[in-house]
Amino acid sequence: MARKIRDTKVFKACYWFVGTRSRRRTLLRVALVILIVPLVLQWFLAYIVGSDARLLPPELLQSKNLLVVTAHPDDECLFFSPTILGILDRNHAINGGLLVMSTGNNYGKGETRKQELKGSCHALGINPSRCEAMNHPSLQDNPRVWWDTNLIQAIVREYVKKWEVDAIITFDEGGVSGHINHRAVSAAVSEYVLGDKDAPPAYKLVTTAVLRKYTFLFDLPLTALSFTWRIICAAFYPSAKGSPEISSKALLANSWHRYVMTRGAFASHDSQYSWDRHLYMILSRYVWFNDLKRIPTQIASSS
């Protein structure tokens, strides 16, 4: 009887060990899938289907004068680089422009940051002559002050005419980081596009929850879910060049080359390069890929 009990215990121990090994193999396979899928998807979007009209609307890729509107110097690197480089690196005929609503003078480094911005623009392929940081007394960098959206609208409208802008990119309502200045810029551009029939089409960068923001590429499959059918169509039925197809959203992924360009651009912002920014430039989804949504226009809203 004692021997039978002992044999039973041995059998259970062996079964537990085998089961554990099996579970380990399963966990290892799952881990490999979790690691490989985002990398493959990033490569596929960056190199194979990234210029398809269903993922990158022609009104952005075929724009003549593109304008990115942000709040502070370095926003263009921290949040918008996959979009800027994904468009300008694919179509060198586009004149890129960057309009920053402040010099980022919250800590008294406004003039330094304004000069650093020029180097960043050059690294991103934006002509420094179209790289402006405003220094209006009512639009000073302050995380506790909501900026005058009417004033921002007037400035954006001025530069749209000055640079003959035919497409705009900016923040969405969340401002990516939640910064009140970012959200004011978003509100102003949205109001401008909605209220002015002559305003060019505009897209806003989608804000995610904080946990998703710092997940390297692991958030890409989740983000790409809403683009699944578009990605499949782009893979098997590519859009014809020059297609007039207009999409209400976009998905742009940095290639490795464009990621290196992003780091080079941010290196220009030497006054902002702290240890946590080093981590940010690796872990943040916003330096690897962007998803955008089109801001509703006056015509679309009334139809």
N, C-alpha and C positions, 0 to 999 in steps of 0.2 A: 504494500500500500504506500509505504514511504517512498519506494522507488518510483512508483507511478506518479506520485505528486511531484517528485523531483524532475521526472521526465517532462511532465506537463509544464513546469516552470521553465525548463530549458527550451521547450518548444515555443512558449510564449515570448521568451527573451529573443530567440532567433527570429521569430516573426516580427517582433518590434524593431529589431535591427534592420531586417530586410525592408520593412515598411518605411523606416526612417530613410534608408538609402534611396528608396523609390521617391519618397517625398522630396529629398534633397535634389534628385535629378529633375523632378518636376519644377521645383522652385528655381533651379538653375536655368532651365529652358525658358521659364516665364521671365526671369531677369534678363536673359539674352534678347528676348523679343522686345521687352520694354526698352532696352538700350538700342537695339538695331533699328526698330521701326522709325523712331524720330529722325535718326541719322539718314536713313534711306529716303524718307519723305522730304527732308531738308534738301538733300542732293537733287531729288526729282523735281522739286519746285524751283530750285535755283538754276538748274542747268537744262532741264528738259521742257517743262511746260510753263515756265514762269512768265513768258511774254504772250501767252494766249489771251485773247480778248475777254474770256470768261473769268480770268484770274487778274488780269491787269487791263482795265478798260482803255480803249483807244483814246478817249478824251484825255487820259493821262500820258500814255505812251507816245501819242502823236501830238501832244501839246507843243506849241511853239515857245511859249513863255510861261514856265511853271513858277508858282510862288508858294513857298512854305512860310506860314505865319506862326511864330512861337512867342514865348514870354521872356525868356532869359537866354543869354549866351550859354551854350553847351546843350540846350534842349535838343538841338538838331542832331547831336551825336548820341545822346542818352536815349532818345525815343524814336527819331525819324530816319535814322541812317539806312535801314533796309529799304524804305520807300524812296528816299532821295537817290541812293545809289542804284536801286533796282530800276529806276526810270532813266536817270541820266547816263548810267553806264551802258544801257541798252540802246539809247538813242542820243548820240552825241550832237545832233542838230538842235536839241532843246536848250533854250537859255534858262538855266535854273536861277531862282532868286530866293533870298532869305530875308524876311522882315521880322526883326526881333523887337518887341514892344518896350524893352528896357535894357539898360546896360548891366543889370544884375548888381547894382550898387548897394545892396543891403548891408554889406560888411566893408564898404568904402573902397572896393576894388573895381569900380565901374569902368574907369578908363583902361585899366589893365585887361579886363575881360573883353572890352570892346575891341582892343587890338588882337587879342587871342582869337576872337571870332573870325577875323580875316584869314588867319592860317587854317582854321577849321574849314572854312568855305573853300579855300583853295584845294585842300585835301579831298573834299567831297565832290569836286568838279563844278563848284559854283563860282562864277566870276566874282572876284572881290568887289567889283564896281556895283554888283547887285547883291551886296551883303550889308545890310543896314541894321544898326541897333539904335533905337530911339532913346532920347534922354529928356522926355517931356516931364515937367514937374509933377503932373498928375498921374504919371505912369511909372512910378518908382517901385523897384523890387521891394515887396513887403508881403509876407505870408499872412498878414491879418487885414489887408485892404482889398476890397473889391474895386477893380478899375472901372472907369467910366466907359461903358460899352459904346456910347455914341461917339466918343472921341476916337476910340479904336476903329470904329467903322469908317470915320472920316479919313483916318490915316491909310487904312487898307484901300479904300476907294481911290485915294490919291495915287498910291503906288500901282494899283491895277491899271490906271490910265497911263501913268508915267512909263511903266514897263510893258504895256500892252499885254497884260496877263490874260491867259485863256484857261487857266486851271489853278485851283487853290487847294492846299493841304494844311490842316491844322489839328488841334486837339478836339476830343469829344467832350461831352458834358462833365466827365469825371476828371479830365485833365491828366490822365495816366497816374500821376502821383497824388492827385487830390489838391494840389496847390491852388489856392484861390485865384492867383494871377493867371494860371493856365485856364481855369474854368471861365474867367472873365473874357479871355481871348476867344475861347470856343463860343461863348454866348454872343459876342460881338460879330464874329464871322457868320454865324448862323442867322442872326438878325439881318445882316447885310445881304446875304444870299436870298433870304426869304422876302425881303422888302424891296429889293432892287431888281427889276426885270432885266437890266443890262449886266448884272453880276455874272461872272463866269461860274462854271460848275465847280463845286467844292466837295472835298472828302475829309472825313474826320477819323483820327486814329482811335481805335477802340480801346477803352480802359478795361482791365481785368482786375479780379480780386488780388490782394497782396500775395497770397500763397501761390497763385498761378504766375505772378509777375517774376518770381525768382526761381524758376524751374528749368533754366537752361533751355534745351529743346524739347523737354518732356511734355510741355503744354501744346506743342505743335499738332499732334494727332487730334487732340480735343478741339483746338481751334479749326482744324481742317475738316471736321465733321460736317459743318454747314456748307463746305465747298466740295463735298464728296462727288456729287454728280458732275460738277464743273471740271474737277480734276480728271475724272474718268473720260469725259467728253474731250478734254484737251489732249489726253493721251492717245485716244483712238480716232478722234475726228477733229484735228486741229483747225482753228479758225483761219480763214483765208487772210493773207496779209492785206491790211487796209480795210478790214471788215468794219462796218459802221456800228456793229453791235455795242450797245451801251449797258454796262452792268451797274448795279446799285452798291456793289461792294468789291473789294480787291484783297488779294493775299500775295504778299511779296516776301521772299526769303533771301537772305544774304548768302552768296556763295562764299567759299573760304577767302577768295581774293577780296571780295567786298567787305568781309569781316575785318580783314587786316587793314583795309582802307579806313574803316570805322575807328579802329584803335589809333591809327595814325592821325585822324582828324581830332580825336579827343585828346591826344597827346599835346595838341596846340593849346589846350586849356590848362596850362601848367598850374595856374593858381587854384584849380579845382581838383587836381589829381591827388586825392587822399587815399589811404589804404582801402577804405570801403568802396571807393570808386573802382579800384582794381578788381575787386570781387564782382562789382556790378557789371563790369565789362565782360565778365565770363558768364555769370549766372542769369542775367536779365534776359527774358524772352525778347525784349524790345531792341536788343542789338543783334538778334538773330533773325527775327521775322516780324512783320507788321500785318495786321488786318485792318482794313479801312471800310467805312460806310459812307455812302453819298449823302450829303446834306440836302434835305428837301428844298426845292425851289418854289418860287411863287406860282409858277405854272402847274408843277406837280401837286402842290397843296390845294389848288383850286379845282383840279380836275377830279 
